[in-house]
Amino acid sequence: MSRDLEYEANNIGYDWQYPQEEGGGIKCKNYIICETVLPMWWYECKGHYECTSCCVMRFGVLNSIENVECPICFEIKIGISQPNCEHTLCIECFKRCYYGEEIEGPRFPYSDEIWNEYDEDQDNEKWDIEYPLIKTWNQECNQIENNKILQYENESHLRLCPLCRK
């Protein structure tokens, strides 16, 4: 695939990492699902417009279809074609089937100002000495992430079409 300048021009996205005042980034081709904004240099590095999550899930570029009755929730919404078959699910049901339930992590134990400072310099020794709850918070976050990885590996059958299991 060659660089698609028209896609880039028509799919500028903004988020906390690529804000509007800095020019934003480029939406993942599956933005409707993952809501990921890629850096402007992404294509030069990767050669495609899919985020890492979509590549790991091996979705390819999914097609969206307006006004589809979802066979799971029976609501008429925007549908997403399944990666391995011809079935179409609404976005919410697709996410539940492929990503499972969202697990919310623990809250950072200190103020937003401390978070900003910590986020800029996480290797500073003062965090262990002056802010001991950060170590516990990190351990809890790591445990949740490890559990997500195990769940992902153990529930690969859930990332199949819920109708035909392809």
N, C-alpha and C positions, 0 to 999 in steps of 0.2 A: 504494500500500500504506500502510495506517495503522500507527501504532506498535503493536507487539504486546507488551504488558506481560507476558503469560503466557510468551512466548518468552524475554523478558529474565530473568524470575524463574527459569525452569527451565534456563537456559543460562549460568550464571555460570562464567567460566573464570579461571584464574590462570596467570601466567607471570612472567618476570623483570621485565617492565614494569608489570604489574598484579598485584602480589602479594596473597595472601589477607589479610594484615594491613591492606591498604588497600582491601579490598572487592572486588578483582578487576575484571574487565571482562565483556564479553558475547562469547560464542563466535560466530565467523563461521558463517553457515548451512552452509558447507562445511568446518567445523572438522575433520571426519574426514579430509579431504584436506590442507588447508593448515595446520592446527593454530594458527590465528591467533586471538588474543584482542583484541577491539576495545575502545576506551575507552567508558565509560558514555555519553558524549555523542555517539557515532558516529551514531545514528539521527537525532538532531536536526540534524546537519550534512549527512549523506548521504541520508537517507530510505530506507535499506535496511540489512540486516544481513550484507552481503557485504564482505569485505576488499578492498583495492585490487588485490591479486594476482588474486583470483577475478574481479573486474570486468574487469581487463585481459585475462584469458584468455577472457572472455565465456562463462563456464561457466553462469551462472544458478545456481539452487539444484539441486544434484545429489542424486539419490535413492540411498540405500544399501539393499541387500537382503541379508539373512542367508543363509548357506549356499548360495552360488552357485559352480558350477564355473567357474573362470576359463578362457576359451578359449586363453589364452596359456601359463600355467604349469600348467594342469590341476589346481590345488589347489582345495579347497572352502574358501572364506573369505567374508568380507563383501565384496560386490561393489558397484561404483559404476556407475550408469547413465551412458552416454556422453552428452555434451551435444547431439550432432547426429544420433543414431540410436538404435536400440533395444538395442544390444549392452551387455553388462555385463562389466566387468573387475574383478579384485581391486584393492585399493588400491595395492599395490606396483607392479603392472603399469601401472595408470592413471598413477601418478606418473612411471614410466620413460617412458611414451609422451608425456606432456604436458610434463614438466619436463626430461627428459634426465638425464644423469648429474650427480650433485652434485659440484661442484668445491670442494675445501676451500682456503680462503685461507691466506696465510702467517701464522705465529704472530707475535703482537706481540713485538718484540725485547727488551722490558724486563719488569720484575716486574708483578704484579697491582696493586700499590700505585701504581706509575707509570701503569699503564693507567687506573685509576680517576681519578687526578688529570688525566691527559691528556683523558679522556672528558668531564670537567666543564669544561675550558677549553682547547679545541683551538687557539684563535687566539693563545695566549700565545707570544711570541717565544722564550721559553726553550727550547721544544721543538727549534727549529732549531739553537740554540747548544749546549745541554747534552746533547741526545739526538739526534745526527745520524742514527741508524738509523731513527728514526720517519719521516723524509722518504722513505727508501728503501722502508720498509714501506707507506707511503701510495701510492707510485708502483706497487708490486706489486699492491696491492688495487685500485687504479684500473684497471690493465691487465686484471686478472681480470674486473672488472665490465664493462669495454668488450668483452672477449671473449665474455662471457655475452650481452650485448646483440646482438652480431653473430651469435652462434650462434642466438639466439632468432629473429632476422630471417631467417637463412638456412635454418632448419629448420622453417619453418611447416608443411610437409607432415607432420612428425612429430606435430603436434597434431591429427591426424585419427584417427578410429577405425582401429585397425590391421587390422580385419577387413573393413570395407566402404569405408574411406577417405573417409567423409563427415565 
